[in-house]
Amino acid sequence: MPGLLALAVGELVVLTPLIPVVGTPVGYALSGLRGPAAWILGDRRGGFYALSALASIVAIAGVVVARRFPALATVLVILPFLTIPMTDSFQRAWLVACLAVAVVISYDAPRKALPAVAVTVVVSVVFATLNVYELVPSHPSATIAGYNWGDRFATLGTYLGVVVVAVGASSLLGFARRTRTRSDAATELMQRATEVESAAAERARLARDLHDVVAHHISLVVARADGAPFQYPGIDDDARTVLKAIGEDARGALGELRQVLAVLRRSEDADPATRAPQPTAADTLALVEQAREAGQQVTLAEGTSDVAASLPVPAGYALYRAAQEALTNARRHAPNQPVELALTRAGDVAGLTVTNPVSPGSAPTHGDGGGRGLIGMRERVEALGGALAVGASDGVFRVVATIPLDLQAVISR
C-alpha cells in the first residue's frame, strides 16, 4: 500500500502545477521571510522550482517509509511546507502526502497515526482559508465571483470529510486484517493442541497395550523360574540361585510395569471401555459385519479371514484400529460408496488396505492426516515400526498400513 500511495503522490506532483501564495493571508504573513529566502536562493526562480521539487521528493519518501517508520514519515511530510516562505508556492500533492501517511499508519496502528492525522487536519484548515481558487473542489463561484466564505467552508468540509473517510476505512481494514490473523493463529494453535492431545492419548493407550503384552510374558518368566526347581529337582544349587534371581528380577520388572500402567489409567478409570479386552485382527471380521448392518457396503478381499486369524496380538490390534478408523472415515466422507478391505501377510510384514471411491462433488478432505482418528492411527502403526499412507488418486481413496511382525527386530533398531 505505501508504494501505490507514493506513486499516486508522485503522479500528482508531476501533473499539478505549483500554487502561489502571493496575495493570500499566508502570503502576507510570510512576506517578511522573502528577503532571506531570496538571499539564500539568489532570487532565481530556477532555485525556487528546484527547492519545491526537492520538497515533493521528501514528501514522497515520507509515504514510502510510513509503515516502518511512522514518526519519521510524519516529519518528512511536514518539511515541504517549511519551503513556502522561500518559494511563495506549494503543491496540492503535499496535502495528499500527509493524508497518505495518515492512511498507511492507521492501517497498522491507529493510535500512532494521530500525529499524522492532526497534521493533515491542520494543513486542510490552512488550505481551506487560502484565497486560492485552485484549492476549491468544484465550485464555479470561486472562479466567477471570487473565493467567498461559502467556498472556504465547502473546501474545508470536503477536505475533512475525505480525511475522516480515508483514515476510518484504513483503520477498519487494518482491524479486520489483525482480527483475521489472530483468528487464524488461534485456529492453528487449537489444531496443534488437538494433534498433541490425540497423540498423547494414543501413546498412553499404546503403553497400556504394551504393558498387557509384556506383563503376560514376564509373568510366564516368573512362573517358569519359580517352577523349574520343582520340575527339575536334580539341578544344582548354582542353577537354583540363578533361577531365583531371574524370578526376583522378573517380579520387580512386573511391579514397575504395573505402576506405570496405574499412572496411565488415572485419567481413564471412568471409561469402562479402557478395561475391556483389546480387540485383535480376528475381530476385524466382526467389525465388518457391524458396518454392513449399519448399511455400509463393505467387501472383504480373498484371504482376509485366514490372515486375520494368524496375526499376533500387537499387530492385530493396531490393524483392527486402523480398519475401524478407515471404515468410519469412509462412512463420513464417502457415504453410499462401496468399500473394500483387505488384510495381507507377506513374510514378516502384515498389511491392511481399505479403498473406496471418492464421492462425486466432495473433496477427500479426510486424507490430509489432520484428524484425531488418523493421528491415532499413525501413532499406533508407527509405534510398531510400521508405516501408514493415506490419500486419494484416480478417484479412489486409499488407506494402506504395513506393520512388521518381528517386534524383536523393531526394538533392536
JOUR-V676414 format. One record per backbone hydrogen bond with DSSP energy under -1.0 kcal/mol. CO is the residue of the C=O (numbers start at 1). NH is the residue of the N-H. If there is no record, write none. Layout:
CO:NH, CO:NH
//
This chain:
1:5, 2:6, 3:7, 4:8, 5:9, 6:10, 7:11, 8:12, 9:13, 10:14, 11:15, 12:16, 19:90, 21:24, 24:28, 25:29, 26:30, 28:31, 30:33, 31:34, 33:37, 34:38, 35:39, 36:40, 37:41, 38:42, 38:43, 44:48, 45:49, 46:50, 47:51, 48:52, 49:53, 50:54, 51:55, 52:56, 53:57, 54:58, 55:59, 56:60, 57:61, 58:62, 59:63, 60:64, 61:65, 65:69, 69:73, 70:74, 71:75, 72:76, 73:77, 75:79, 78:81, 79:82, 80:83, 81:84, 83:86, 83:87, 84:88, 88:21, 90:19, 91:94, 92:96, 93:97, 94:98, 95:99, 96:100, 97:101, 98:102, 99:103, 100:104, 101:105, 102:106, 103:107, 105:109, 111:114, 113:117, 114:118, 115:119, 116:120, 117:121, 118:122, 119:123, 120:124, 121:125, 122:126, 123:127, 124:128, 125:129, 130:132, 132:135, 133:136, 139:142, 140:143, 140:144, 141:145, 146:148, 148:152, 149:153, 150:154, 151:155, 152:156, 153:157, 154:158, 155:159, 156:160, 157:161, 158:162, 159:163, 160:164, 161:165, 162:166, 163:167, 164:168, 165:169, 166:170, 167:171, 168:172, 169:173, 170:174, 171:175, 172:176, 173:177, 174:178, 175:179, 176:180, 177:181, 178:182, 179:183, 180:184, 181:185, 182:186, 183:187, 184:188, 185:189, 186:190, 187:191, 188:192, 189:193, 190:194, 191:195, 192:196, 193:197, 194:198, 195:199, 196:200, 197:201, 198:202, 199:203, 200:204, 201:205, 202:206, 203:207, 204:208, 205:209, 206:210, 207:211, 208:212, 209:213, 210:214, 211:215, 212:216, 213:217, 214:218, 215:219, 216:220, 217:221, 218:222, 219:223, 220:224, 221:225, 222:226, 223:227, 224:228, 227:231, 228:232, 232:235, 236:240, 237:241, 238:242, 239:243, 240:244, 241:245, 242:246, 243:247, 244:248, 245:249, 246:250, 247:251, 248:252, 249:253, 250:254, 251:255, 252:256, 253:257, 254:258, 255:259, 256:260, 257:261, 258:262, 259:263, 260:264, 261:265, 265:268, 268:271, 271:274, 272:275, 280:283, 281:284, 282:285, 283:287, 284:288, 285:289, 286:290, 287:291, 288:292, 289:293, 290:294, 291:296, 292:295, 296:298, 297:339, 299:341, 301:304, 303:307, 304:308, 305:309, 307:310, 312:316, 313:317, 314:318, 315:319, 316:320, 317:321, 318:322, 319:323, 320:324, 321:325, 322:326, 323:327, 324:328, 325:329, 326:330, 327:331, 328:332, 329:333, 330:334, 334:337, 339:299, 340:355, 341:301, 342:353, 344:351, 346:349, 348:405, 349:346, 350:403, 351:344, 352:401, 353:342, 354:399, 355:340, 356:397, 359:362, 363:365, 364:367, 365:368, 371:375, 372:376, 373:377, 374:378, 375:379, 376:380, 377:381, 378:382, 379:383, 381:386, 382:385, 387:402, 389:400, 391:398, 393:396, 395:358, 396:393, 397:356, 398:391, 399:354, 400:389, 401:352, 402:387, 403:350, 405:407, 406:410, 407:411, 408:412, 410:413
//
